């Protein structure tokens, strides 16, 4: 039984710097991932979008490695998002058997384990983005409630623009990291790997959760568009009143000049 544990610890990991300074050479590497086999059949998987995944590490070893990673973190997170998953290796089954928290496999090698760890990493990354989106939706709903109760949104233009910027940053972060959902090239060359990859995505609801996340962000974007229209309308009315007042002042000046 192999225990896999994944942690979202930062917005991003500087893998290039880590690879250059770490003593061991990765068993697998790309621009956005590093996969290492350590002494004692221990595996660690680093993903560029700020996730680290352990297999067969004890608590002390995990803590030490996470502490070692700190100089390579870009925008560390104040809260840790984590998940764990069990891999049961047996010879009594042909096809993998997937559950929400475990998988039973009959074929075990580094590639199979890497695909499983990758999917757990994707799940944790989605947890992180779902949390960010929930926070944005909560704030959006507050403004919608204000609009319903008072017929207007009590927010300054600067505050609204900052909120829009925050929302766009979240959406852009997800778009930038869309590759986290891509299937690794290895799964196209190995039928068993493809079976494991698809089964993991279904067990962890990867695609379903991403579609739900995308839908929620689109809803937020539509609401923000309405808020901006209302704000522009409010500003245009203020501008109209300013123009009217200036015209009245000019009329009064002309009137007094004519009289005196």
C-alpha positions in Angstrom: 0.0 0.0 0.0 1.5 3.3 -1.1 0.2 6.6 0.4 0.3 9.6 -1.9 0.0 13.1 -0.3 -0.2 16.3 -2.4 0.2 19.9 -1.2 -0.5 23.2 -2.9 2.1 25.4 -1.2 2.5 28.4 -3.5 1.3 30.1 -6.7 4.3 28.6 -8.5 7.5 26.7 -8.0 10.8 27.8 -9.6 11.6 24.4 -11.0 14.6 25.6 -13.1 16.4 26.9 -10.1 15.5 23.8 -8.0 16.7 21.4 -10.6 20.0 23.3 -10.9 20.7 23.3 -7.2 19.2 20.0 -6.0 21.8 17.2 -5.6 19.8 14.4 -7.3 18.9 14.2 -11.0 15.2 13.8 -11.8 13.9 10.5 -13.2 11.5 12.6 -15.4 11.6 16.3 -16.1 9.9 18.9 -18.3 9.4 22.7 -18.2 6.6 22.3 -15.6 7.4 19.1 -13.7 10.2 17.3 -11.9 9.8 13.7 -10.7 12.4 12.1 -8.4 12.9 8.6 -7.0 14.7 8.9 -3.7 16.5 6.3 -1.6 14.1 3.8 0.0 11.5 3.7 -2.8 10.4 7.3 -2.0 9.0 9.5 -4.7 8.5 13.2 -4.9 6.8 15.1 -7.7 7.2 18.9 -8.1 4.7 20.8 -10.4 5.3 24.3 -11.7 1.9 25.5 -10.5 2.9 25.2 -6.9 2.1 21.6 -6.0 4.4 19.0 -4.4 3.4 15.4 -4.2 5.0 12.7 -1.9 4.8 8.9 -2.1 6.1 6.8 0.8 7.4 9.8 2.8 6.9 9.9 6.5 5.9 13.0 8.4 9.4 14.1 9.3 10.7 13.6 5.8 7.8 15.6 4.3 8.4 18.5 6.8 12.1 18.6 6.0 11.5 18.6 2.2 8.9 21.3 2.4 11.2 23.4 4.5 13.9 22.9 1.9 11.5 24.0 -0.8 10.9 27.5 0.7 13.5 29.4 -1.3 12.0 28.1 -4.5 8.4 29.2 -3.8 6.8 32.1 -5.7 4.0 33.7 -3.7 3.7 31.1 -0.9 0.2 30.4 0.3 -0.9 31.3 3.8 -3.1 28.2 3.8 -2.1 24.7 2.7 -4.4 22.8 0.4 -3.8 19.1 0.6 -5.1 15.7 -0.4 -4.1 12.1 0.0 -4.7 9.0 -2.0 -3.9 5.3 -1.5 -2.4 3.0 -4.1 -3.0 -0.7 -3.5 -0.8 -3.0 -5.7 -2.1 -6.5 -6.2 -1.9 -9.3 -8.7 -5.5 -10.3 -8.2 -7.0 -7.8 -10.7 -6.6 -7.0 -14.3 -8.2 -3.6 -14.8 -7.5 -0.9 -12.2 -10.3 -0.4 -9.7 -10.9 3.2 -8.8 -12.5 4.8 -5.7 -12.6 8.4 -4.6 -9.7 7.9 -2.1 -7.9 4.8 -3.5 -7.0 2.7 -6.5 -6.2 -0.9 -6.9 -3.7 -1.7 -9.6 -2.1 -4.9 -10.9 0.8 -3.3 -12.8 3.2 -1.0 -11.0 6.1 1.0 -12.3 7.3 4.6 -12.1 5.2 5.8 -14.9 2.0 4.4 -13.4 2.8 6.0 -10.1 3.6 9.3 -11.8 0.3 9.4 -13.6 -1.6 8.7 -10.3 0.4 11.4 -8.5 -0.1 13.9 -11.3 -3.9 13.5 -11.1 -3.8 13.9 -7.3 -1.8 17.1 -7.9 -4.4 18.3 -10.4 -7.1 17.7 -7.9 -5.4 19.8 -5.2 -4.8 22.6 -7.6 -8.5 22.6 -8.5 -9.3 22.7 -4.7 -7.1 25.9 -4.5 -8.8 27.6 -7.5 -12.3 26.5 -6.2 -11.5 28.2 -2.9 -10.4 31.4 -4.7 -13.5 31.4 -6.9 -15.8 30.8 -3.8 -14.3 33.9 -2.2 -15.0 36.0 -5.3 -18.5 34.7 -5.7 -19.3 35.5 -2.0 -18.2 39.1 -2.6 -20.2 39.3 -5.9 -23.3 38.0 -4.1 -23.0 40.7 -1.5 -23.0 43.3 -4.2 -26.0 41.6 -5.9 -27.9 41.6 -2.6 -27.2 45.4 -2.3 -28.5 45.9 -5.8 -31.7 44.0 -4.9 -32.3 45.8 -1.6 -31.2 49.4 -2.4 -31.4 49.6 -6.2 -27.7 50.5 -6.4 -24.3 49.1 -5.5 -22.6 50.9 -2.7 -19.0 50.6 -4.0 -16.6 53.2 -5.3 -15.1 52.9 -8.7 -11.6 52.3 -7.3 -12.9 49.4 -5.1 -14.8 47.9 -8.0 -11.8 48.1 -10.3 -9.7 46.4 -7.7 -12.2 43.6 -7.3 -12.4 43.2 -11.1 -8.6 43.0 -11.2 -8.6 40.3 -8.5 -11.2 38.3 -10.4 -9.2 38.6 -13.7 -6.0 37.5 -11.9 -7.8 34.4 -10.7 -9.2 33.6 -14.1 -5.9 34.4 -15.8 -4.1 32.1 -13.3 -6.4 29.3 -14.2 -6.0 29.9 -18.0 -2.2 30.1 -17.6 -2.3 26.7 -15.8 -4.7 25.0 -18.2 -1.9 22.6 -19.0 -2.4 21.0 -15.6 -5.3 19.2 -17.1 -3.5 18.1 -20.2 -2.9 14.3 -20.6 0.8 13.4 -20.4 2.2 12.2 -23.7 3.1 8.8 -22.2 -0.6 7.9 -21.9 -1.0 7.9 -25.6 1.7 5.3 -26.0 0.6 2.8 -23.3 -2.9 1.4 -23.0 -2.6 0.7 -19.3 -1.3 4.2 -18.5 -4.3 5.6 -20.5 -6.7 3.5 -18.5 -5.1 4.7 -15.2 -5.1 8.3 -16.3 -8.8 8.3 -17.4 -9.9 6.3 -14.3 -8.1 8.8 -12.0 -9.7 11.8 -13.7 -13.2 10.2 -13.4 -12.6 9.1 -9.7 -11.5 12.7 -8.8 -14.0 14.4 -11.0 -11.2 16.5 -12.6 -13.0 17.5 -15.8 -16.4 18.0 -14.1 -14.9 20.3 -11.4 -13.0 22.3 -14.0 -16.2 22.9 -16.1 -18.0 24.0 -12.9 -15.2 26.3 -12.1 -15.2 27.8 -15.6 -18.9 28.3 -15.4 -18.8 30.1 -12.1 -16.1 32.5 -13.3 -18.1 33.3 -16.4 -21.1 34.1 -14.1 -18.9 36.4 -12.0 -17.6 38.1 -15.2 -21.2 38.7 -16.3 -22.1 40.2 -13.0 -19.0 42.5 -13.0 -20.0 43.7 -16.4 -23.4 44.8 -15.1 -21.8 46.5 -12.1 -19.4 48.4 -14.4 -22.4 49.5 -16.6 -24.2 50.8 -13.4 -21.1 52.6 -12.2 -20.6 54.3 -15.6 -24.3 55.3 -15.6 -23.9 56.8 -12.1 -20.8 58.7 -13.2 -22.5 60.0 -16.4 -25.4 61.3 -14.3 -23.0 63.1 -12.0 -21.2 64.5 -15.0 -24.6 65.7 -16.4 -25.4 67.5 -13.2 -22.0 69.1 -13.2 -22.6 70.4 -16.7 -26.1 71.7 -15.8 -24.7 73.5 -12.7 -21.9 75.1 -14.8 -24.4 76.2 -17.4 -26.6 77.7 -14.7 -23.6 79.5 -13.2 -22.8 80.9 -16.6 -26.4 82.0 -17.2 -26.4 83.8 -13.8 -23.1 85.5 -14.6 -24.5 86.7 -17.9 -27.7 87.9 -16.3 -25.8 90.0 -13.7 -23.5 91.4 -16.3 -26.5 92.6 -18.3 -28.1 94.2 -15.3 -25.0 95.9 -13.9 
